[in-house]
Amino acid sequence: MKKLILDLDTGVDDALAISYALGSPEIELIGITGTYGNVLMEQGVRNALAITDLLGHPEVPVYRGLPHASTKDAFEVLPVSAFIHGENGIGDAVIPDSDRDAESEPAVDFIIDAVKTYGDDLVYVPTGPQTNIAAAFRKAPEIADELGRIVFMGGALTAPGNVNAWTEANISQDPDAADYVFRHTKDATMIGLDVTLQTLLTYKETQTWRDLGNAAGTFLADMTDFYIKAYETTAPHLGGCGLHDPLAVGVAVDPTLVTIHPINMKVDVEGATRGRTIGDEERLNDPHKTMGVALGVDVPRFLDEFMTRITNVARAAA
């Protein structure tokens, strides 16, 4: 059985990614590492602890990661992030604090230890900035070749960015970290806006969770309805909310959900296009490809898997 680490800035779609992972018997979620982005790192850790408790999985450990970008000294949540994810990151839905605390081991050390323990059987899924994994690669360079696979949510190759015309939000938080990972990974799959904005959820689906009539279903519905409402302002043409982070987990579980374009990638770290994810011209003709970009997705199959798995988790959490 594959082992999974989720690296999350636990906002709404990160919470749905946790739910998807917990509903996937093919993998074992061995830990959640916290990062910053939708919320401050500490808030994201709080959310992850509370959500895993609410969904009936207090056995999942949560680790504190790095609280800001590798090239900065601090981090502040942008107003647009609070608008989309709520002040608390989970759609302003209220759930009890966990009586657990985060683990004492730092996230970077946990990542290194997990790679040493599980090697090719480990899949690492970052759905925020890639600050933690870049720091782990720098601290223990050998793990870049030992880690089984990275499946990350971030970037855009054939679609516009959501920060500006060329930059996606997760990559924009720490372009330098992402570029380091892109250049050093042995096997990474980019689940970017090219595919995540094709996977949309509506109020019809969230009503399924609300109809469960329990705390977990009500939480998932309230949280996601907030997210859908924000999309009605930020992207009214879509008609729903993008399932960004859950799709990355879905592909970690089942790579056949997407079609992949193999390409060696880089992130622009200087100039006007800082944060752009693009092919690396110096490695474009290298026959050895270390990355792939998802350009197509089986939307009906993914949405069916998404609803089935998360609904099962919420129902069992009663």
C-alpha positions in Angstrom: 0.0 0.0 0.0 1.3 3.4 -0.9 2.0 5.9 1.9 0.8 9.5 1.5 1.9 12.8 3.0 -0.3 15.8 2.4 1.4 19.2 2.6 -1.4 21.7 3.2 -2.2 25.3 3.8 -5.5 24.0 5.1 -8.2 26.0 3.4 -11.4 24.7 1.9 -10.1 22.6 -1.0 -7.3 21.3 1.3 -9.9 20.1 3.7 -11.6 18.3 0.9 -8.3 16.8 -0.1 -7.9 15.4 3.5 -11.4 14.0 3.2 -10.6 12.4 -0.2 -7.4 10.8 1.2 -9.2 9.4 4.2 -11.8 7.9 1.9 -9.2 6.1 -0.3 -8.4 2.6 0.9 -5.7 2.3 -1.7 -3.4 4.6 0.3 -2.5 5.3 3.9 -2.3 8.9 5.0 0.8 8.8 7.3 0.9 12.5 8.1 -0.1 16.1 7.2 2.6 18.8 7.1 1.5 22.3 7.6 2.4 25.3 5.4 1.2 28.8 4.7 -0.9 30.3 1.9 -4.7 30.3 2.3 -4.1 30.8 6.0 -1.1 31.2 8.4 0.7 28.0 9.0 -0.5 27.7 12.6 -4.1 28.2 11.5 -3.7 25.5 8.9 -2.3 23.1 11.4 -5.2 23.8 13.7 -7.6 23.2 10.9 -6.0 19.9 9.9 -6.1 18.6 13.5 -9.8 19.6 13.9 -10.8 18.2 10.5 -9.1 14.8 11.0 -10.8 14.6 14.5 -14.2 15.5 13.1 -13.9 12.9 10.3 -13.0 10.2 12.9 -9.3 9.9 12.1 -7.4 11.3 15.1 -4.6 8.8 14.4 -3.3 11.0 11.6 -0.3 13.1 12.9 0.1 16.8 11.9 3.4 18.5 11.7 4.3 22.2 11.7 6.1 23.3 8.6 7.9 26.5 7.6 5.7 29.6 8.1 6.9 31.7 5.2 8.6 31.6 1.8 12.2 30.7 1.5 13.2 34.2 0.4 11.1 36.1 2.9 11.0 36.7 6.7 7.2 36.7 7.2 3.9 35.9 5.7 0.5 37.7 5.7 -2.7 36.3 4.3 -4.0 38.2 1.3 -7.5 39.6 1.5 -8.5 37.6 -1.6 -7.5 34.4 0.3 -9.8 35.3 3.2 -12.6 36.1 0.8 -12.3 32.7 -1.0 -11.6 30.5 2.0 -13.0 32.5 5.0 -11.1 34.2 7.8 -10.5 30.8 9.4 -9.6 29.1 6.1 -12.5 26.6 6.2 -15.3 28.8 5.0 -15.9 30.3 8.4 -17.5 27.0 9.4 -17.2 26.4 13.1 -15.8 23.0 14.3 -14.3 22.1 17.7 -10.6 22.5 18.3 -8.8 19.2 18.6 -7.5 18.3 22.0 -4.4 17.1 20.2 -1.4 19.2 19.4 0.9 19.1 16.4 3.9 16.7 16.6 7.1 18.0 18.1 9.1 16.9 15.1 9.4 19.6 12.5 7.7 18.9 9.1 10.9 19.0 7.2 12.5 16.3 9.4 9.3 14.2 9.2 9.5 14.4 5.4 13.1 13.3 5.3 12.4 10.4 7.8 9.4 9.3 5.8 11.4 9.1 2.6 14.1 7.1 4.3 11.5 4.7 5.7 9.2 4.2 2.7 11.2 5.3 -0.4 9.4 4.4 -3.6 6.2 3.6 -1.7 5.9 7.2 -0.6 3.8 9.8 -2.5 4.1 13.4 -1.4 1.2 15.7 -2.3 1.8 19.4 -1.7 -1.2 21.6 -2.3 0.3 24.9 -1.3 3.7 26.5 -1.7 6.6 24.0 -2.0 8.7 25.5 0.8 8.7 22.4 3.0 9.8 19.9 0.3 12.4 22.3 -1.1 13.9 22.7 2.4 13.9 18.9 2.8 15.7 18.5 -0.5 18.3 21.0 0.5 18.8 19.5 3.9 19.1 15.9 2.7 19.8 16.1 -1.1 19.7 12.3 -1.5 16.0 12.1 -0.8 15.2 13.8 -4.2 16.2 10.4 -5.8 14.7 8.3 -3.0 11.2 9.8 -2.8 8.7 7.7 -4.9 6.6 10.4 -6.4 5.4 14.0 -6.0 1.9 15.0 -7.2 1.4 18.7 -6.6 -1.4 21.1 -7.1 0.0 24.3 -8.6 1.0 26.0 -11.8 -0.5 26.4 -15.2 0.9 25.5 -18.6 -1.9 25.9 -21.1 -4.3 28.1 -19.0 -3.9 31.6 -17.6 -2.8 31.9 -14.0 -5.1 33.0 -11.2 -2.8 35.6 -9.7 -1.9 37.2 -13.0 -1.9 36.1 -16.6 1.0 33.7 -16.0 1.2 32.8 -12.3 -0.9 30.4 -10.2 -1.4 31.1 -6.5 0.5 28.2 -4.9 3.6 28.7 -7.1 3.5 32.5 -6.6 3.9 32.1 -2.8 7.5 30.7 -3.2 8.6 30.5 -6.9 12.2 29.8 -5.8 11.2 26.8 -3.8 9.1 25.4 -6.6 11.9 26.0 -9.2 14.3 24.1 -6.9 11.9 21.1 -6.7 11.2 21.2 -10.4 15.0 21.0 -11.2 15.8 18.3 -8.6 12.8 15.9 -8.5 13.0 12.5 -10.1 9.3 12.2 -10.7 6.7 14.9 -10.2 3.3 15.4 -11.7 1.8 18.9 -12.0 -1.9 19.1 -11.4 -2.4 22.7 -12.5 -5.2 25.0 -13.5 -5.2 23.3 -16.9 -7.2 20.5 -15.3 -8.5 21.6 -11.9 -10.7 24.2 -13.4 -12.5 21.5 -15.4 -13.5 19.7 -12.1 -16.3 21.7 -10.7 -18.6 21.2 -7.7 -22.1 22.8 -7.2 -24.6 23.3 -4.5 -26.4 20.1 -5.8 -23.4 18.0 -4.6 -23.0 19.7 -1.3 -26.7 19.1 -0.5 -25.8 15.4 -0.5 -23.5 16.0 2.4 -26.0 18.2 4.2 -28.7 15.5 3.8 -26.5 13.1 5.9 -27.7 15.1 8.9 -24.5 14.7 10.9 -21.8 17.1 12.0 -19.3 16.0 9.4 -21.8 16.3 6.5 -23.0 19.7 7.7 -19.4 21.0 8.1 -18.4 19.9 4.6 -21.6 21.4 3.1 -21.3 24.7 5.0 -17.6 25.1 4.2 -17.9 24.2 0.5 -21.0 26.4 0.0 -18.9 29.3 1.2 -16.3 28.4 -1.4 -18.8 28.1 -4.2 -20.3 31.5 -3.2 -16.9 33.1 -3.5 -16.5 31.6 -7.0 -19.7 33.3 -8.0 -17.8 36.5 -7.6 -14.3 35.6 -8.7 -15.1 33.2 -11.6 -18.9 33.4 -12.4 -18.3 31.8 -15.8 -17.4 28.5 -14.2 -20.7 27.7 -12.5 -19.1 26.0 -9.6 -15.9 25.8 -7.5 -12.7 24.2 -8.7 -11.6 21.0 -7.0 -7.9 21.9 -7.1 -6.4 20.0 -4.2 -8.7 17.0 -4.2 -7.7 16.3 -7.8 -4.1 16.1 -6.8 -5.0 13.5 -4.2 -7.2 11.7 -6.8 -4.2 11.5 -9.2 -1.9 10.3 -6.4 -4.4 7.5 -5.8 -5.2 6.8 -9.5 -2.9 8.3 -12.1 -5.2 7.2 -14.9 -7.6 10.0 -14.0 -5.5 12.4 -16.1 -3.5 12.5 -19.3 0.1 13.6 -18.9 2.4 15.6 -21.1 6.0 14.7 -20.2 8.2 17.8 -20.0 11.1 19.0 -18.0 10.0 22.1 -16.2 11.3 25.3 -14.5 9.8 28.2 -12.7 10.7 31.7 -13.7 12.2 33.4 -10.6 13.3 36.7 -12.1 11.8 39.4 -14.2 8.2 40.2 -15.1 7.2 36.6 -15.4 8.3 35.5 -11.9 6.2 32.6 -10.9 5.5 31.2 -14.4 5.7 27.4 -14.8 7.1 26.7 -18.2 9.3 24.2 -20.0 13.0 24.4 -19.2 14.7 25.3 -22.5 18.0 23.9 -21.3 16.4 20.4 -20.7 13.7 20.4 -23.3 15.5 17.9 -25.6 16.7 15.7 -22.8 15.0 12.3 -23.4 14.9 11.8 -19.6 11.8 13.5 -18.3 11.5 14.1 -14.6 8.1 15.8 -14.7 4.7 15.5 -16.3 1.9 18.0 -16.6 -1.7 17.0 -16.5 -3.5 18.4 -19.6 -6.6 16.3 -19.7 -8.9 14.9 -17.0 -11.7 12.3 -16.9 -14.1 14.7 -15.2 -17.2 12.4 -14.8 -15.0 9.6 -13.3 -13.2 11.9 -10.9 -16.4 13.7 -9.7 -17.9 10.3 -9.1 -14.9 9.1 -7.1 -14.8 12.5 -5.2 -18.4 12.3 -4.1 -18.4 8.6 -3.3 -15.2 8.7 -1.2 -15.9 11.9 0.7 -19.6 11.0 1.3 -18.5 7.6 2.7 -16.1 9.3 5.1 -18.6 11.9 6.3 -21.3 9.2 6.8 -18.9 7.0 8.8 -17.9 10.0 11.0 -21.4 10.1 12.6 
